[in-house]
Structure formats: structure tokens, C-alpha cells
Amino acid sequence: MSHWASLVSANSDLNATKVITSLDLAIGRAQVRFEDAQRNERGVVGVVSAIFRWPTTLRNAVGPSLQQQRAAQTLGILGQIVVAAVGPTLSAAIVQAAVILWQTIFAG
């Protein structure tokens, strides 16, 4: 949050080309990690751990330059918001499915 002022100021060195290049690099690295995860992480536990690990994985994937780190920081914040929304929703869906299954088996 401390870099927002420099990110949105008129004299910022973060132009559209640098943002797009950083995002393309992050997308490429995320795609490689996604393909690795598809081969290695199977089942519900793998999916849940991948969802909660996404912001950190994205920040690590973008690279060492200042522009890439700024873009990653912004995307990381957005990713954390998404994880905060998806985590409880996924948990509620799992609990609801367990309740429906329980009722189907034992109350039916």
C-alpha cells in the first residue's frame, strides 16, 4: 500500500508497455506453473492449496525488476482479495455438499 502514490502519479516510470510486458511475463510463468501443478497436484487438497497459494506464487513468478515487482504487488493485492472471497465460498460449498450428502444417506 505504500507504493500507491508513486504508482498513480503523473511522473511514474511505470508506463503501459512495462505493465503489459510484466503481465505477459507473469502470465507465461503462471502458465508453466499451472501445467506443473496439473501434473503434480491432483484432487481436492491440491486444488484448495493452489487457490490459497496463488498470490504468493504470482509475486514470485514475475521476476526481479522494479516494474515487474510493482505490477506483481498490485496483482498480488487483487489476488488476495480474490482468495479472501473464494476461500470462504469454497469452504461453505464443501460444508453444504457434506450436509446434503449426509441428509441423502441417513435421512432418505
Biotite code that builds the C-alpha atoms (Angstrom):
import biotite.structure as struc

atoms = struc.array([
    struc.Atom([0.000, 0.000, 0.000], chain_id="A", res_id=1, res_name="MET", atom_name="CA", element="C"),
    struc.Atom([2.944, 2.358, 0.474], chain_id="A", res_id=2, res_name="SER", atom_name="CA", element="C"),
    struc.Atom([3.681, 2.458, -3.281], chain_id="A", res_id=3, res_name="HIS", atom_name="CA", element="C"),
    struc.Atom([0.237, 3.531, -4.485], chain_id="A", res_id=4, res_name="TRP", atom_name="CA", element="C"),
    struc.Atom([1.201, 7.210, -4.584], chain_id="A", res_id=5, res_name="ALA", atom_name="CA", element="C"),
    struc.Atom([4.200, 6.564, -6.818], chain_id="A", res_id=6, res_name="SER", atom_name="CA", element="C"),
    struc.Atom([2.233, 4.136, -8.962], chain_id="A", res_id=7, res_name="LEU", atom_name="CA", element="C"),
    struc.Atom([-0.542, 6.552, -9.876], chain_id="A", res_id=8, res_name="VAL", atom_name="CA", element="C"),
    struc.Atom([1.467, 9.780, -10.050], chain_id="A", res_id=9, res_name="SER", atom_name="CA", element="C"),
    struc.Atom([1.973, 11.507, -13.392], chain_id="A", res_id=10, res_name="ALA", atom_name="CA", element="C"),
    struc.Atom([5.775, 11.179, -13.255], chain_id="A", res_id=11, res_name="ASN", atom_name="CA", element="C"),
    struc.Atom([5.723, 7.441, -12.608], chain_id="A", res_id=12, res_name="SER", atom_name="CA", element="C"),
    struc.Atom([8.175, 5.405, -14.665], chain_id="A", res_id=13, res_name="ASP", atom_name="CA", element="C"),
    struc.Atom([5.594, 2.623, -14.863], chain_id="A", res_id=14, res_name="LEU", atom_name="CA", element="C"),
    struc.Atom([4.140, 3.094, -18.347], chain_id="A", res_id=15, res_name="ASN", atom_name="CA", element="C"),
    struc.Atom([1.661, 0.896, -20.198], chain_id="A", res_id=16, res_name="ALA", atom_name="CA", element="C"),
    struc.Atom([4.343, -1.006, -22.121], chain_id="A", res_id=17, res_name="THR", atom_name="CA", element="C"),
    struc.Atom([6.148, -2.007, -18.939], chain_id="A", res_id=18, res_name="LYS", atom_name="CA", element="C"),
    struc.Atom([2.889, -3.099, -17.316], chain_id="A", res_id=19, res_name="VAL", atom_name="CA", element="C"),
    struc.Atom([1.873, -5.187, -20.330], chain_id="A", res_id=20, res_name="ILE", atom_name="CA", element="C"),
    struc.Atom([5.341, -6.731, -20.613], chain_id="A", res_id=21, res_name="THR", atom_name="CA", element="C"),
    struc.Atom([5.340, -7.573, -16.912], chain_id="A", res_id=22, res_name="SER", atom_name="CA", element="C"),
    struc.Atom([1.876, -9.075, -17.150], chain_id="A", res_id=23, res_name="LEU", atom_name="CA", element="C"),
    struc.Atom([2.827, -11.141, -20.204], chain_id="A", res_id=24, res_name="ASP", atom_name="CA", element="C"),
    struc.Atom([5.859, -12.469, -18.341], chain_id="A", res_id=25, res_name="LEU", atom_name="CA", element="C"),
    struc.Atom([3.752, -13.251, -15.270], chain_id="A", res_id=26, res_name="ALA", atom_name="CA", element="C"),
    struc.Atom([1.134, -14.994, -17.406], chain_id="A", res_id=27, res_name="ILE", atom_name="CA", element="C"),
    struc.Atom([3.787, -17.115, -19.116], chain_id="A", res_id=28, res_name="GLY", atom_name="CA", element="C"),
    struc.Atom([5.394, -18.128, -15.843], chain_id="A", res_id=29, res_name="ARG", atom_name="CA", element="C"),
    struc.Atom([1.989, -18.793, -14.281], chain_id="A", res_id=30, res_name="ALA", atom_name="CA", element="C"),
    struc.Atom([1.088, -20.994, -17.255], chain_id="A", res_id=31, res_name="GLN", atom_name="CA", element="C"),
    struc.Atom([4.246, -23.070, -16.771], chain_id="A", res_id=32, res_name="VAL", atom_name="CA", element="C"),
    struc.Atom([3.483, -23.440, -13.066], chain_id="A", res_id=33, res_name="ARG", atom_name="CA", element="C"),
    struc.Atom([-0.122, -24.321, -13.886], chain_id="A", res_id=34, res_name="PHE", atom_name="CA", element="C"),
    struc.Atom([0.995, -27.088, -16.204], chain_id="A", res_id=35, res_name="GLU", atom_name="CA", element="C"),
    struc.Atom([3.360, -28.378, -13.491], chain_id="A", res_id=36, res_name="ASP", atom_name="CA", element="C"),
    struc.Atom([0.536, -28.262, -10.952], chain_id="A", res_id=37, res_name="ALA", atom_name="CA", element="C"),
    struc.Atom([-1.774, -30.186, -13.276], chain_id="A", res_id=38, res_name="GLN", atom_name="CA", element="C"),
    struc.Atom([0.793, -32.962, -13.416], chain_id="A", res_id=39, res_name="ARG", atom_name="CA", element="C"),
    struc.Atom([1.623, -32.936, -9.696], chain_id="A", res_id=40, res_name="ASN", atom_name="CA", element="C"),
    struc.Atom([-1.402, -31.694, -7.734], chain_id="A", res_id=41, res_name="GLU", atom_name="CA", element="C"),
    struc.Atom([-4.456, -33.846, -8.116], chain_id="A", res_id=42, res_name="ARG", atom_name="CA", element="C"),
    struc.Atom([-7.607, -33.990, -6.039], chain_id="A", res_id=43, res_name="GLY", atom_name="CA", element="C"),
    struc.Atom([-9.403, -31.547, -3.782], chain_id="A", res_id=44, res_name="VAL", atom_name="CA", element="C"),
    struc.Atom([-6.445, -30.905, -1.468], chain_id="A", res_id=45, res_name="VAL", atom_name="CA", element="C"),
    struc.Atom([-4.224, -29.912, -4.396], chain_id="A", res_id=46, res_name="GLY", atom_name="CA", element="C"),
    struc.Atom([-6.851, -27.540, -5.771], chain_id="A", res_id=47, res_name="VAL", atom_name="CA", element="C"),
    struc.Atom([-7.502, -25.888, -2.398], chain_id="A", res_id=48, res_name="VAL", atom_name="CA", element="C"),
    struc.Atom([-3.780, -25.448, -1.688], chain_id="A", res_id=49, res_name="SER", atom_name="CA", element="C"),
    struc.Atom([-3.236, -23.952, -5.156], chain_id="A", res_id=50, res_name="ALA", atom_name="CA", element="C"),
    struc.Atom([-6.030, -21.410, -4.593], chain_id="A", res_id=51, res_name="ILE", atom_name="CA", element="C"),
    struc.Atom([-4.604, -20.226, -1.276], chain_id="A", res_id=52, res_name="PHE", atom_name="CA", element="C"),
    struc.Atom([-1.044, -20.164, -2.632], chain_id="A", res_id=53, res_name="ARG", atom_name="CA", element="C"),
    struc.Atom([-1.897, -18.118, -5.761], chain_id="A", res_id=54, res_name="TRP", atom_name="CA", element="C"),
    struc.Atom([-0.918, -14.565, -4.631], chain_id="A", res_id=55, res_name="PRO", atom_name="CA", element="C"),
    struc.Atom([2.488, -15.696, -3.392], chain_id="A", res_id=56, res_name="THR", atom_name="CA", element="C"),
    struc.Atom([3.077, -17.803, -6.487], chain_id="A", res_id=57, res_name="THR", atom_name="CA", element="C"),
    struc.Atom([2.235, -14.884, -8.752], chain_id="A", res_id=58, res_name="LEU", atom_name="CA", element="C"),
    struc.Atom([4.547, -12.469, -6.944], chain_id="A", res_id=59, res_name="ARG", atom_name="CA", element="C"),
    struc.Atom([7.394, -14.987, -7.104], chain_id="A", res_id=60, res_name="ASN", atom_name="CA", element="C"),
    struc.Atom([6.811, -15.647, -10.805], chain_id="A", res_id=61, res_name="ALA", atom_name="CA", element="C"),
    struc.Atom([7.114, -12.108, -12.134], chain_id="A", res_id=62, res_name="VAL", atom_name="CA", element="C"),
    struc.Atom([10.845, -11.556, -11.774], chain_id="A", res_id=63, res_name="GLY", atom_name="CA", element="C"),
    struc.Atom([13.304, -9.219, -10.119], chain_id="A", res_id=64, res_name="PRO", atom_name="CA", element="C"),
    struc.Atom([12.886, -5.829, -11.880], chain_id="A", res_id=65, res_name="SER", atom_name="CA", element="C"),
    struc.Atom([11.224, -2.914, -10.105], chain_id="A", res_id=66, res_name="LEU", atom_name="CA", element="C"),
    struc.Atom([8.479, -2.582, -12.713], chain_id="A", res_id=67, res_name="GLN", atom_name="CA", element="C"),
    struc.Atom([7.686, -6.284, -12.513], chain_id="A", res_id=68, res_name="GLN", atom_name="CA", element="C"),
    struc.Atom([7.587, -6.115, -8.736], chain_id="A", res_id=69, res_name="GLN", atom_name="CA", element="C"),
    struc.Atom([5.205, -3.130, -8.829], chain_id="A", res_id=70, res_name="ARG", atom_name="CA", element="C"),
    struc.Atom([2.874, -4.908, -11.222], chain_id="A", res_id=71, res_name="ALA", atom_name="CA", element="C"),
    struc.Atom([3.098, -8.053, -9.101], chain_id="A", res_id=72, res_name="ALA", atom_name="CA", element="C"),
    struc.Atom([2.344, -6.103, -5.939], chain_id="A", res_id=73, res_name="GLN", atom_name="CA", element="C"),
    struc.Atom([-0.810, -4.683, -7.494], chain_id="A", res_id=74, res_name="THR", atom_name="CA", element="C"),
    struc.Atom([-1.852, -8.081, -8.839], chain_id="A", res_id=75, res_name="LEU", atom_name="CA", element="C"),
    struc.Atom([-0.940, -9.687, -5.509], chain_id="A", res_id=76, res_name="GLY", atom_name="CA", element="C"),
    struc.Atom([-3.312, -7.349, -3.693], chain_id="A", res_id=77, res_name="ILE", atom_name="CA", element="C"),
    struc.Atom([-6.064, -8.144, -6.177], chain_id="A", res_id=78, res_name="LEU", atom_name="CA", element="C"),
    struc.Atom([-5.236, -11.843, -5.823], chain_id="A", res_id=79, res_name="GLY", atom_name="CA", element="C"),
    struc.Atom([-5.517, -11.667, -2.056], chain_id="A", res_id=80, res_name="GLN", atom_name="CA", element="C"),
    struc.Atom([-8.942, -10.077, -2.418], chain_id="A", res_id=81, res_name="ILE", atom_name="CA", element="C"),
    struc.Atom([-9.975, -12.901, -4.749], chain_id="A", res_id=82, res_name="VAL", atom_name="CA", element="C"),
    struc.Atom([-8.604, -15.518, -2.336], chain_id="A", res_id=83, res_name="VAL", atom_name="CA", element="C"),
    struc.Atom([-10.469, -13.852, 0.522], chain_id="A", res_id=84, res_name="ALA", atom_name="CA", element="C"),
    struc.Atom([-13.677, -14.224, -1.474], chain_id="A", res_id=85, res_name="ALA", atom_name="CA", element="C"),
    struc.Atom([-13.036, -17.701, -2.913], chain_id="A", res_id=86, res_name="VAL", atom_name="CA", element="C"),
    struc.Atom([-11.779, -19.370, 0.289], chain_id="A", res_id=87, res_name="GLY", atom_name="CA", element="C"),
    struc.Atom([-14.908, -18.927, 2.408], chain_id="A", res_id=88, res_name="PRO", atom_name="CA", element="C"),
    struc.Atom([-17.151, -19.594, -0.586], chain_id="A", res_id=89, res_name="THR", atom_name="CA", element="C"),
    struc.Atom([-15.346, -22.843, -1.342], chain_id="A", res_id=90, res_name="LEU", atom_name="CA", element="C"),
    struc.Atom([-15.455, -23.852, 2.324], chain_id="A", res_id=91, res_name="SER", atom_name="CA", element="C"),
    struc.Atom([-19.188, -23.115, 2.516], chain_id="A", res_id=92, res_name="ALA", atom_name="CA", element="C"),
    struc.Atom([-19.793, -25.148, -0.657], chain_id="A", res_id=93, res_name="ALA", atom_name="CA", element="C"),
    struc.Atom([-17.872, -28.121, 0.753], chain_id="A", res_id=94, res_name="ILE", atom_name="CA", element="C"),
    struc.Atom([-19.808, -27.981, 4.038], chain_id="A", res_id=95, res_name="VAL", atom_name="CA", element="C"),
    struc.Atom([-23.122, -27.658, 2.173], chain_id="A", res_id=96, res_name="GLN", atom_name="CA", element="C"),
    struc.Atom([-22.254, -30.643, -0.034], chain_id="A", res_id=97, res_name="ALA", atom_name="CA", element="C"),
    struc.Atom([-21.367, -32.677, 3.071], chain_id="A", res_id=98, res_name="ALA", atom_name="CA", element="C"),
    struc.Atom([-24.685, -31.760, 4.714], chain_id="A", res_id=99, res_name="VAL", atom_name="CA", element="C"),
    struc.Atom([-26.661, -32.690, 1.594], chain_id="A", res_id=100, res_name="ILE", atom_name="CA", element="C"),
    struc.Atom([-24.775, -35.975, 1.306], chain_id="A", res_id=101, res_name="LEU", atom_name="CA", element="C"),
    struc.Atom([-25.391, -36.715, 4.999], chain_id="A", res_id=102, res_name="TRP", atom_name="CA", element="C"),
    struc.Atom([-29.104, -35.982, 4.635], chain_id="A", res_id=103, res_name="GLN", atom_name="CA", element="C"),
    struc.Atom([-29.345, -38.089, 1.498], chain_id="A", res_id=104, res_name="THR", atom_name="CA", element="C"),
    struc.Atom([-27.681, -41.082, 3.102], chain_id="A", res_id=105, res_name="ILE", atom_name="CA", element="C"),
    struc.Atom([-29.157, -41.009, 6.606], chain_id="A", res_id=106, res_name="PHE", atom_name="CA", element="C"),
    struc.Atom([-32.471, -39.148, 6.297], chain_id="A", res_id=107, res_name="ALA", atom_name="CA", element="C"),
    struc.Atom([-33.564, -40.504, 2.955], chain_id="A", res_id=108, res_name="GLY", atom_name="CA", element="C"),
])
